[in-house]
């Protein structure tokens, strides 16, 4: 019964293919990846099994849409 931010990650030595990283939305902000370097693509709801695209951010008072 949680929601997760879904990040797309580049291939690494451990995972030699494009992969996804899930982080609970309840995680304290200081433990989330830096939004200036890595942005979540979706919010995943494990109850409905739905992926909701993230279309914009508010970063330090500035709105960024894409």
Helices and strands as residue ranges (DSSP letters): E 3-9, E 19-24, G 29-31, E 42-45, E 50-53, E 56-59, E 62-65
